[in-house]
Amino acid sequence: MTSPPDTARAWVDVDLAALVANARTLSKACGTRLLPMLKANGYGLGAVPVARALDALDPWGFGVATVEEGIALRRSGVSRPILVVSPLSAPSVDPVVEHGFRPTIADPAMLHRWIARSPAPFHLEIDTGMARSGVRWDDDAALREAAAALASATGWEGVFTHFHSADTDPASVATQWRRFEAVLSGLPRRPGLVHAANSAAALCGRAYAADLVRPGIFLYGGGAGPAAPSPAPVAALRARVLAVRSVPAGDSVSYGAAWRAPRRTTVATLGVGYADGLPRATPRSGDGVPRHIELRGRAVPLVGRVTMDMSMVAVDDGQVSVGDVATVFGGIVSLDDQARAAGTISYEMLTALGSRVPRHYR
């Protein structure tokens, strides 16, 4: 059986129409403009194709984590505003100015430095409980210093916070929002762009939508909590069957002999491993969450340890051939299901997709 060279072992099918459909679901739920997050190369699916697909929805701009990610978008022709959501550091000041990015200012010292350097737009971050970055909501001295500097800052365009548990704890969102509003009331003015909601909070409606929402995982097909609607699947990680063998009862499979055949078993080798984005974690029998791969329309179990370039599945009925296509996630086995079974989250499954795995867009 022959196949195109870039589908000879593993690849990712990316459904851009599903991505746009998920964005429309978010937009309808929150009723305000989107600031889609394109961090980590569009959550592993390709920031440039994602940006071009989402441009049809007229987002305010796009969010990235690093200056380099923003430069890649600019070089591809993306002209909308780009917010660098990581806190601005001294080495990044000049590149941010040069490329016209919106920096995130996370402390009074950098606020003074930016205002002295440029009148260009910037966003101030307020820490309301994430304890990661931003001026803390309860640091009165820092807030007074920031407010004094903001009074004459012509470039102050936006202010934001980040919810830490919007997908699991609605009460925590309400608490953080109250803290955020209290901080805003003490600032010299309310800037034109106030934003806080991630995917989970944006799907709650208008309550936390403000002027922008910053969706991430839901756009890319990952769930945003038990109360949220299910997203359309966007990415499907696929792999070819490279070899098939019959393993006698008692024989081991893969490194460490961690799995042995309970009976004579057909084992198929797939051309996908942890270097491609399939986590090495071994099947977890103790918690009732086995790891499965879709093959010929049914789910078959992963057996043995995932290796760097290959993995193995047990096919009880023996119905498998070299060249068959297996789907790691994005089909019968969802992205979230595969992530849970591997002991991780959908964000990591997507961003761990290897650079050698081609992305096919439709």
Contacts in CASP RR format, 6 or more apart in sequence:
PFRMAT RR
TARGET T0000
AUTHOR 0000-0000-0000
METHOD contacts of the structure
MODEL  1
MTSPPDTARAWVDVDLAALVANARTLSKACGTRLLPMLKANGYGLGAVPV
ARALDALDPWGFGVATVEEGIALRRSGVSRPILVVSPLSAPSVDPVVEHG
FRPTIADPAMLHRWIARSPAPFHLEIDTGMARSGVRWDDDAALREAAAAL
ASATGWEGVFTHFHSADTDPASVATQWRRFEAVLSGLPRRPGLVHAANSA
AALCGRAYAADLVRPGIFLYGGGAGPAAPSPAPVAALRARVLAVRSVPAG
DSVSYGAAWRAPRRTTVATLGVGYADGLPRATPRSGDGVPRHIELRGRAV
PLVGRVTMDMSMVAVDDGQVSVGDVATVFGGIVSLDDQARAAGTISYEML
TALGSRVPRHYR
1 321 0 8 1.000
1 322 0 8 1.000
1 323 0 8 1.000
3 240 0 8 1.000
3 323 0 8 1.000
6 358 0 8 1.000
7 238 0 8 1.000
7 240 0 8 1.000
7 358 0 8 1.000
7 360 0 8 1.000
8 240 0 8 1.000
9 239 0 8 1.000
9 240 0 8 1.000
9 242 0 8 1.000
9 271 0 8 1.000
9 272 0 8 1.000
9 309 0 8 1.000
10 237 0 8 1.000
10 238 0 8 1.000
10 239 0 8 1.000
10 240 0 8 1.000
10 270 0 8 1.000
10 271 0 8 1.000
10 272 0 8 1.000
10 273 0 8 1.000
10 276 0 8 1.000
10 357 0 8 1.000
11 237 0 8 1.000
11 238 0 8 1.000
11 239 0 8 1.000
11 357 0 8 1.000
11 358 0 8 1.000
11 359 0 8 1.000
11 360 0 8 1.000
12 45 0 8 1.000
12 235 0 8 1.000
12 236 0 8 1.000
12 237 0 8 1.000
12 238 0 8 1.000
12 353 0 8 1.000
12 357 0 8 1.000
12 358 0 8 1.000
12 359 0 8 1.000
12 360 0 8 1.000
13 235 0 8 1.000
13 236 0 8 1.000
13 238 0 8 1.000
13 360 0 8 1.000
13 362 0 8 1.000
14 45 0 8 1.000
14 46 0 8 1.000
14 49 0 8 1.000
14 234 0 8 1.000
14 235 0 8 1.000
14 359 0 8 1.000
14 360 0 8 1.000
14 361 0 8 1.000
14 362 0 8 1.000
15 232 0 8 1.000
15 233 0 8 1.000
15 234 0 8 1.000
15 235 0 8 1.000
15 236 0 8 1.000
15 362 0 8 1.000
16 49 0 8 1.000
16 50 0 8 1.000
16 53 0 8 1.000
16 234 0 8 1.000
16 361 0 8 1.000
16 362 0 8 1.000
17 362 0 8 1.000
18 221 0 8 1.000
18 231 0 8 1.000
18 232 0 8 1.000
18 233 0 8 1.000
18 234 0 8 1.000
19 45 0 8 1.000
19 50 0 8 1.000
19 53 0 8 1.000
19 54 0 8 1.000
19 219 0 8 1.000
19 220 0 8 1.000
19 221 0 8 1.000
19 234 0 8 1.000
20 53 0 8 1.000
20 54 0 8 1.000
20 56 0 8 1.000
20 57 0 8 1.000
21 232 0 8 1.000
22 218 0 8 1.000
22 219 0 8 1.000
22 220 0 8 1.000
22 221 0 8 1.000
22 231 0 8 1.000
22 232 0 8 1.000
22 234 0 8 1.000
23 34 0 8 1.000
23 36 0 8 1.000
23 54 0 8 1.000
23 57 0 8 1.000
23 215 0 8 1.000
23 219 0 8 1.000
24 57 0 8 1.000
25 203 0 8 1.000
25 218 0 8 1.000
25 229 0 8 1.000
25 231 0 8 1.000
26 34 0 8 1.000
26 199 0 8 1.000
26 202 0 8 1.000
26 203 0 8 1.000
26 213 0 8 1.000
26 215 0 8 1.000
26 218 0 8 1.000
26 219 0 8 1.000
27 34 0 8 1.000
27 57 0 8 1.000
29 202 0 8 1.000
29 203 0 8 1.000
29 204 0 8 1.000
29 205 0 8 1.000
30 197 0 8 1.000
30 202 0 8 1.000
30 203 0 8 1.000
30 204 0 8 1.000
30 205 0 8 1.000
30 206 0 8 1.000
30 209 0 8 1.000
30 213 0 8 1.000
31 205 0 8 1.000
31 206 0 8 1.000
31 209 0 8 1.000
32 206 0 8 1.000
32 209 0 8 1.000
32 210 0 8 1.000
32 211 0 8 1.000
32 212 0 8 1.000
32 213 0 8 1.000
33 58 0 8 1.000
33 59 0 8 1.000
33 60 0 8 1.000
33 211 0 8 1.000
33 212 0 8 1.000
33 213 0 8 1.000
34 54 0 8 1.000
34 57 0 8 1.000
34 59 0 8 1.000
34 60 0 8 1.000
34 61 0 8 1.000
34 212 0 8 1.000
34 213 0 8 1.000
34 215 0 8 1.000
35 59 0 8 1.000
35 60 0 8 1.000
35 61 0 8 1.000
35 62 0 8 1.000
35 63 0 8 1.000
35 83 0 8 1.000
35 195 0 8 1.000
35 212 0 8 1.000
35 213 0 8 1.000
35 214 0 8 1.000
35 215 0 8 1.000
36 50 0 8 1.000
36 51 0 8 1.000
36 54 0 8 1.000
36 59 0 8 1.000
36 61 0 8 1.000
36 62 0 8 1.000
36 63 0 8 1.000
36 214 0 8 1.000
36 215 0 8 1.000
36 216 0 8 1.000
36 219 0 8 1.000
37 43 0 8 1.000
37 62 0 8 1.000
37 63 0 8 1.000
37 64 0 8 1.000
37 85 0 8 1.000
37 214 0 8 1.000
37 215 0 8 1.000
37 216 0 8 1.000
37 219 0 8 1.000
38 47 0 8 1.000
38 50 0 8 1.000
38 51 0 8 1.000
38 62 0 8 1.000
38 63 0 8 1.000
38 64 0 8 1.000
38 69 0 8 1.000
38 73 0 8 1.000
39 63 0 8 1.000
39 64 0 8 1.000
39 65 0 8 1.000
39 69 0 8 1.000
39 85 0 8 1.000
40 65 0 8 1.000
40 69 0 8 1.000
40 351 0 8 1.000
41 47 0 8 1.000
41 69 0 8 1.000
41 351 0 8 1.000
42 50 0 8 1.000
42 220 0 8 1.000
43 216 0 8 1.000
43 217 0 8 1.000
43 219 0 8 1.000
43 220 0 8 1.000
43 347 0 8 1.000
43 350 0 8 1.000
43 351 0 8 1.000
44 350 0 8 1.000
44 351 0 8 1.000
44 353 0 8 1.000
45 220 0 8 1.000
45 234 0 8 1.000
45 235 0 8 1.000
45 350 0 8 1.000
45 353 0 8 1.000
45 359 0 8 1.000
46 359 0 8 1.000
47 64 0 8 1.000
47 69 0 8 1.000
47 72 0 8 1.000
47 73 0 8 1.000
48 72 0 8 1.000
48 73 0 8 1.000
48 76 0 8 1.000
48 78 0 8 1.000
49 359 0 8 1.000
49 361 0 8 1.000
50 219 0 8 1.000
51 62 0 8 1.000
51 73 0 8 1.000
51 76 0 8 1.000
51 78 0 8 1.000
52 78 0 8 1.000
54 62 0 8 1.000
54 219 0 8 1.000
55 78 0 8 1.000
55 80 0 8 1.000
59 80 0 8 1.000
60 80 0 8 1.000
60 81 0 8 1.000
60 193 0 8 1.000
60 212 0 8 1.000
61 80 0 8 1.000
61 81 0 8 1.000
61 82 0 8 1.000
61 83 0 8 1.000
62 73 0 8 1.000
62 78 0 8 1.000
62 80 0 8 1.000
62 81 0 8 1.000
62 82 0 8 1.000
62 83 0 8 1.000
63 82 0 8 1.000
63 83 0 8 1.000
63 84 0 8 1.000
63 85 0 8 1.000
63 214 0 8 1.000
64 70 0 8 1.000
64 73 0 8 1.000
64 82 0 8 1.000
64 83 0 8 1.000
64 84 0 8 1.000
64 85 0 8 1.000
65 84 0 8 1.000
65 85 0 8 1.000
65 86 0 8 1.000
66 84 0 8 1.000
66 86 0 8 1.000
67 84 0 8 1.000
67 92 0 8 1.000
67 95 0 8 1.000
67 96 0 8 1.000
67 99 0 8 1.000
67 101 0 8 1.000
70 82 0 8 1.000
70 84 0 8 1.000
70 99 0 8 1.000
70 101 0 8 1.000
71 95 0 8 1.000
71 99 0 8 1.000
73 82 0 8 1.000
74 82 0 8 1.000
74 99 0 8 1.000
81 102 0 8 1.000
81 121 0 8 1.000
82 99 0 8 1.000
82 100 0 8 1.000
82 101 0 8 1.000
82 102 0 8 1.000
83 101 0 8 1.000
83 102 0 8 1.000
83 104 0 8 1.000
83 123 0 8 1.000
84 92 0 8 1.000
84 96 0 8 1.000
84 101 0 8 1.000
84 102 0 8 1.000
84 103 0 8 1.000
84 104 0 8 1.000
85 104 0 8 1.000
85 214 0 8 1.000
86 104 0 8 1.000
86 133 0 8 1.000
87 104 0 8 1.000
87 105 0 8 1.000
87 106 0 8 1.000
87 107 0 8 1.000
87 110 0 8 1.000
87 125 0 8 1.000
87 133 0 8 1.000
87 134 0 8 1.000
88 96 0 8 1.000
88 103 0 8 1.000
88 104 0 8 1.000
88 105 0 8 1.000
88 106 0 8 1.000
88 110 0 8 1.000
88 114 0 8 1.000
88 122 0 8 1.000
89 110 0 8 1.000
90 110 0 8 1.000
90 113 0 8 1.000
92 103 0 8 1.000
93 103 0 8 1.000
93 113 0 8 1.000
93 114 0 8 1.000
93 117 0 8 1.000
95 101 0 8 1.000
96 103 0 8 1.000
97 117 0 8 1.000
97 118 0 8 1.000
97 120 0 8 1.000
100 120 0 8 1.000
102 120 0 8 1.000
102 121 0 8 1.000
102 122 0 8 1.000
102 123 0 8 1.000
102 157 0 8 1.000
103 114 0 8 1.000
103 122 0 8 1.000
103 123 0 8 1.000
104 122 0 8 1.000
104 123 0 8 1.000
104 124 0 8 1.000
104 125 0 8 1.000
104 133 0 8 1.000
105 111 0 8 1.000
105 114 0 8 1.000
105 122 0 8 1.000
105 123 0 8 1.000
105 124 0 8 1.000
105 125 0 8 1.000
106 124 0 8 1.000
106 125 0 8 1.000
106 133 0 8 1.000
106 134 0 8 1.000
106 135 0 8 1.000
107 134 0 8 1.000
107 135 0 8 1.000
107 142 0 8 1.000
108 135 0 8 1.000
108 142 0 8 1.000
108 145 0 8 1.000
108 146 0 8 1.000
108 149 0 8 1.000
111 124 0 8 1.000
111 146 0 8 1.000
111 149 0 8 1.000
111 150 0 8 1.000
111 153 0 8 1.000
112 149 0 8 1.000
114 122 0 8 1.000
115 149 0 8 1.000
115 152 0 8 1.000
115 153 0 8 1.000
119 154 0 8 1.000
119 155 0 8 1.000
120 155 0 8 1.000
121 155 0 8 1.000
121 156 0 8 1.000
121 157 0 8 1.000
121 158 0 8 1.000
122 153 0 8 1.000
122 155 0 8 1.000
122 156 0 8 1.000
122 157 0 8 1.000
122 158 0 8 1.000
123 157 0 8 1.000
123 158 0 8 1.000
123 159 0 8 1.000
123 160 0 8 1.000
123 193 0 8 1.000
124 135 0 8 1.000
124 146 0 8 1.000
124 150 0 8 1.000
124 156 0 8 1.000
124 158 0 8 1.000
124 159 0 8 1.000
124 160 0 8 1.000
124 191 0 8 1.000
125 133 0 8 1.000
125 134 0 8 1.000
125 135 0 8 1.000
125 159 0 8 1.000
125 160 0 8 1.000
125 161 0 8 1.000
125 162 0 8 1.000
126 134 0 8 1.000
126 135 0 8 1.000
126 136 0 8 1.000
126 137 0 8 1.000
126 159 0 8 1.000
126 160 0 8 1.000
126 161 0 8 1.000
126 180 0 8 1.000
126 183 0 8 1.000
127 133 0 8 1.000
127 134 0 8 1.000
127 135 0 8 1.000
127 136 0 8 1.000
127 137 0 8 1.000
127 161 0 8 1.000
128 137 0 8 1.000
128 161 0 8 1.000
128 162 0 8 1.000
128 176 0 8 1.000
128 177 0 8 1.000
128 179 0 8 1.000
128 180 0 8 1.000
128 183 0 8 1.000
129 136 0 8 1.000
129 137 0 8 1.000
129 164 0 8 1.000
129 176 0 8 1.000
129 179 0 8 1.000
130 161 0 8 1.000
130 162 0 8 1.000
130 163 0 8 1.000
130 164 0 8 1.000
132 162 0 8 1.000
135 142 0 8 1.000
135 143 0 8 1.000
135 146 0 8 1.000
135 183 0 8 1.000
136 142 0 8 1.000
137 143 0 8 1.000
137 179 0 8 1.000
137 180 0 8 1.000
137 182 0 8 1.000
137 183 0 8 1.000
138 179 0 8 1.000
143 183 0 8 1.000
143 186 0 8 1.000
146 187 0 8 1.000
147 186 0 8 1.000
147 187 0 8 1.000
147 188 0 8 1.000
150 156 0 8 1.000
150 187 0 8 1.000
150 188 0 8 1.000
150 189 0 8 1.000
151 188 0 8 1.000
156 191 0 8 1.000
157 191 0 8 1.000
157 192 0 8 1.000
157 193 0 8 1.000
158 191 0 8 1.000
158 192 0 8 1.000
158 193 0 8 1.000
158 194 0 8 1.000
158 195 0 8 1.000
159 184 0 8 1.000
159 187 0 8 1.000
159 191 0 8 1.000
159 193 0 8 1.000
159 194 0 8 1.000
159 195 0 8 1.000
160 194 0 8 1.000
160 195 0 8 1.000
160 196 0 8 1.000
160 214 0 8 1.000
161 176 0 8 1.000
161 179 0 8 1.000
161 180 0 8 1.000
161 196 0 8 1.000
162 196 0 8 1.000
162 198 0 8 1.000
163 172 0 8 1.000
163 173 0 8 1.000
163 176 0 8 1.000
163 196 0 8 1.000
163 197 0 8 1.000
163 198 0 8 1.000
163 200 0 8 1.000
163 201 0 8 1.000
163 208 0 8 1.000
164 172 0 8 1.000
164 176 0 8 1.000
165 172 0 8 1.000
165 173 0 8 1.000
166 172 0 8 1.000
166 173 0 8 1.000
166 197 0 8 1.000
166 198 0 8 1.000
166 199 0 8 1.000
166 200 0 8 1.000
166 201 0 8 1.000
166 204 0 8 1.000
166 224 0 8 1.000
167 199 0 8 1.000
167 200 0 8 1.000
167 223 0 8 1.000
167 224 0 8 1.000
167 225 0 8 1.000
167 228 0 8 1.000
168 225 0 8 1.000
170 204 0 8 1.000
170 227 0 8 1.000
173 201 0 8 1.000
173 204 0 8 1.000
173 208 0 8 1.000
176 196 0 8 1.000
177 196 0 8 1.000
177 207 0 8 1.000
177 208 0 8 1.000
180 196 0 8 1.000
184 190 0 8 1.000
184 194 0 8 1.000
192 211 0 8 1.000
193 211 0 8 1.000
193 212 0 8 1.000
194 210 0 8 1.000
194 211 0 8 1.000
194 212 0 8 1.000
195 210 0 8 1.000
195 211 0 8 1.000
195 212 0 8 1.000
195 213 0 8 1.000
195 214 0 8 1.000
196 208 0 8 1.000
196 210 0 8 1.000
197 204 0 8 1.000
197 208 0 8 1.000
197 209 0 8 1.000
197 210 0 8 1.000
197 213 0 8 1.000
197 214 0 8 1.000
198 213 0 8 1.000
198 214 0 8 1.000
198 215 0 8 1.000
198 216 0 8 1.000
198 224 0 8 1.000
199 215 0 8 1.000
199 216 0 8 1.000
199 217 0 8 1.000
199 218 0 8 1.000
199 219 0 8 1.000
199 223 0 8 1.000
199 224 0 8 1.000
199 228 0 8 1.000
200 218 0 8 1.000
200 224 0 8 1.000
200 225 0 8 1.000
200 228 0 8 1.000
201 208 0 8 1.000
201 213 0 8 1.000
202 208 0 8 1.000
202 209 0 8 1.000
202 213 0 8 1.000
202 214 0 8 1.000
202 215 0 8 1.000
202 218 0 8 1.000
203 218 0 8 1.000
203 224 0 8 1.000
203 227 0 8 1.000
203 228 0 8 1.000
203 229 0 8 1.000
217 223 0 8 1.000
217 224 0 8 1.000
217 346 0 8 1.000
217 347 0 8 1.000
218 224 0 8 1.000
218 228 0 8 1.000
218 231 0 8 1.000
219 231 0 8 1.000
219 234 0 8 1.000
220 231 0 8 1.000
220 234 0 8 1.000
220 235 0 8 1.000
220 346 0 8 1.000
220 350 0 8 1.000
221 231 0 8 1.000
221 232 0 8 1.000
221 233 0 8 1.000
221 234 0 8 1.000
221 235 0 8 1.000
221 335 0 8 1.000
221 346 0 8 1.000
222 231 0 8 1.000
222 335 0 8 1.000
222 336 0 8 1.000
222 346 0 8 1.000
223 230 0 8 1.000
223 231 0 8 1.000
223 336 0 8 1.000
223 346 0 8 1.000
224 231 0 8 1.000
233 330 0 8 1.000
233 331 0 8 1.000
233 334 0 8 1.000
233 335 0 8 1.000
235 329 0 8 1.000
235 330 0 8 1.000
235 335 0 8 1.000
235 350 0 8 1.000
235 353 0 8 1.000
236 327 0 8 1.000
236 329 0 8 1.000
236 330 0 8 1.000
236 331 0 8 1.000
237 272 0 8 1.000
237 276 0 8 1.000
237 277 0 8 1.000
237 278 0 8 1.000
237 327 0 8 1.000
237 328 0 8 1.000
237 329 0 8 1.000
237 330 0 8 1.000
237 353 0 8 1.000
237 357 0 8 1.000
238 325 0 8 1.000
238 326 0 8 1.000
238 327 0 8 1.000
238 328 0 8 1.000
239 270 0 8 1.000
239 271 0 8 1.000
239 272 0 8 1.000
239 276 0 8 1.000
239 311 0 8 1.000
239 325 0 8 1.000
239 326 0 8 1.000
239 328 0 8 1.000
240 270 0 8 1.000
240 271 0 8 1.000
240 322 0 8 1.000
240 323 0 8 1.000
240 324 0 8 1.000
240 325 0 8 1.000
240 326 0 8 1.000
241 268 0 8 1.000
241 269 0 8 1.000
241 270 0 8 1.000
241 271 0 8 1.000
241 295 0 8 1.000
241 320 0 8 1.000
241 321 0 8 1.000
241 322 0 8 1.000
241 323 0 8 1.000
241 324 0 8 1.000
241 325 0 8 1.000
241 326 0 8 1.000
242 269 0 8 1.000
242 270 0 8 1.000
242 271 0 8 1.000
242 310 0 8 1.000
242 322 0 8 1.000
242 323 0 8 1.000
243 268 0 8 1.000
243 269 0 8 1.000
243 322 0 8 1.000
244 266 0 8 1.000
244 267 0 8 1.000
244 268 0 8 1.000
244 269 0 8 1.000
244 315 0 8 1.000
244 320 0 8 1.000
244 321 0 8 1.000
244 322 0 8 1.000
245 266 0 8 1.000
245 267 0 8 1.000
245 269 0 8 1.000
246 264 0 8 1.000
246 265 0 8 1.000
246 266 0 8 1.000
246 267 0 8 1.000
247 253 0 8 1.000
247 261 0 8 1.000
247 264 0 8 1.000
247 265 0 8 1.000
247 266 0 8 1.000
247 267 0 8 1.000
248 261 0 8 1.000
248 264 0 8 1.000
249 261 0 8 1.000
249 262 0 8 1.000
249 263 0 8 1.000
249 264 0 8 1.000
249 265 0 8 1.000
250 260 0 8 1.000
250 261 0 8 1.000
250 262 0 8 1.000
251 260 0 8 1.000
251 261 0 8 1.000
252 258 0 8 1.000
252 259 0 8 1.000
252 260 0 8 1.000
252 261 0 8 1.000
253 259 0 8 1.000
253 260 0 8 1.000
253 261 0 8 1.000
253 267 0 8 1.000
253 303 0 8 1.000
253 304 0 8 1.000
253 312 0 8 1.000
254 303 0 8 1.000
254 304 0 8 1.000
254 305 0 8 1.000
254 306 0 8 1.000
254 307 0 8 1.000
254 312 0 8 1.000
255 304 0 8 1.000
255 305 0 8 1.000
255 307 0 8 1.000
256 305 0 8 1.000
258 282 0 8 1.000
258 304 0 8 1.000
258 305 0 8 1.000
259 282 0 8 1.000
259 283 0 8 1.000
259 303 0 8 1.000
259 304 0 8 1.000
259 305 0 8 1.000
261 267 0 8 1.000
261 314 0 8 1.000
265 303 0 8 1.000
265 314 0 8 1.000
265 315 0 8 1.000
265 316 0 8 1.000
266 314 0 8 1.000
266 315 0 8 1.000
266 316 0 8 1.000
266 317 0 8 1.000
266 318 0 8 1.000
266 320 0 8 1.000
267 303 0 8 1.000
267 312 0 8 1.000
267 313 0 8 1.000
267 314 0 8 1.000
267 315 0 8 1.000
268 295 0 8 1.000
268 300 0 8 1.000
268 312 0 8 1.000
268 313 0 8 1.000
268 315 0 8 1.000
268 320 0 8 1.000
268 324 0 8 1.000
268 326 0 8 1.000
269 310 0 8 1.000
269 311 0 8 1.000
269 312 0 8 1.000
270 293 0 8 1.000
270 310 0 8 1.000
270 311 0 8 1.000
270 312 0 8 1.000
270 313 0 8 1.000
270 326 0 8 1.000
271 309 0 8 1.000
271 310 0 8 1.000
271 311 0 8 1.000
272 278 0 8 1.000
272 309 0 8 1.000
272 310 0 8 1.000
272 311 0 8 1.000
272 326 0 8 1.000
272 328 0 8 1.000
273 280 0 8 1.000
273 306 0 8 1.000
273 307 0 8 1.000
273 308 0 8 1.000
273 309 0 8 1.000
273 310 0 8 1.000
273 311 0 8 1.000
274 280 0 8 1.000
274 306 0 8 1.000
274 307 0 8 1.000
274 308 0 8 1.000
275 308 0 8 1.000
275 309 0 8 1.000
275 354 0 8 1.000
275 356 0 8 1.000
276 309 0 8 1.000
276 353 0 8 1.000
276 354 0 8 1.000
276 356 0 8 1.000
276 357 0 8 1.000
277 349 0 8 1.000
277 352 0 8 1.000
277 353 0 8 1.000
277 354 0 8 1.000
277 357 0 8 1.000
278 306 0 8 1.000
278 311 0 8 1.000
278 328 0 8 1.000
279 306 0 8 1.000
279 342 0 8 1.000
279 343 0 8 1.000
279 344 0 8 1.000
279 349 0 8 1.000
279 352 0 8 1.000
280 305 0 8 1.000
280 306 0 8 1.000
280 307 0 8 1.000
281 291 0 8 1.000
281 306 0 8 1.000
281 342 0 8 1.000
281 343 0 8 1.000
281 344 0 8 1.000
282 304 0 8 1.000
282 305 0 8 1.000
282 306 0 8 1.000
283 290 0 8 1.000
283 291 0 8 1.000
283 301 0 8 1.000
283 302 0 8 1.000
283 303 0 8 1.000
283 304 0 8 1.000
283 341 0 8 1.000
284 290 0 8 1.000
284 291 0 8 1.000
284 341 0 8 1.000
284 343 0 8 1.000
289 340 0 8 1.000
289 341 0 8 1.000
289 343 0 8 1.000
290 301 0 8 1.000
290 302 0 8 1.000
290 341 0 8 1.000
291 301 0 8 1.000
291 302 0 8 1.000
291 338 0 8 1.000
291 341 0 8 1.000
291 342 0 8 1.000
292 299 0 8 1.000
292 300 0 8 1.000
292 301 0 8 1.000
292 302 0 8 1.000
292 332 0 8 1.000
292 333 0 8 1.000
292 341 0 8 1.000
293 299 0 8 1.000
293 300 0 8 1.000
293 301 0 8 1.000
293 302 0 8 1.000
293 311 0 8 1.000
293 313 0 8 1.000
293 326 0 8 1.000
293 327 0 8 1.000
293 328 0 8 1.000
293 333 0 8 1.000
294 300 0 8 1.000
294 326 0 8 1.000
294 327 0 8 1.000
294 328 0 8 1.000
294 331 0 8 1.000
294 332 0 8 1.000
294 333 0 8 1.000
295 313 0 8 1.000
295 315 0 8 1.000
295 320 0 8 1.000
295 324 0 8 1.000
295 326 0 8 1.000
295 327 0 8 1.000
296 319 0 8 1.000
296 320 0 8 1.000
296 324 0 8 1.000
297 332 0 8 1.000
298 332 0 8 1.000
299 332 0 8 1.000
299 333 0 8 1.000
300 313 0 8 1.000
300 314 0 8 1.000
300 315 0 8 1.000
300 316 0 8 1.000
301 313 0 8 1.000
301 314 0 8 1.000
302 311 0 8 1.000
302 312 0 8 1.000
302 313 0 8 1.000
303 312 0 8 1.000
303 313 0 8 1.000
303 314 0 8 1.000
304 312 0 8 1.000
313 326 0 8 1.000
327 333 0 8 1.000
328 338 0 8 1.000
329 335 0 8 1.000
329 337 0 8 1.000
329 338 0 8 1.000
329 339 0 8 1.000
329 349 0 8 1.000
335 346 0 8 1.000
335 349 0 8 1.000
335 350 0 8 1.000
336 346 0 8 1.000
338 349 0 8 1.000
339 345 0 8 1.000
339 346 0 8 1.000
339 348 0 8 1.000
339 349 0 8 1.000
342 349 0 8 1.000
END
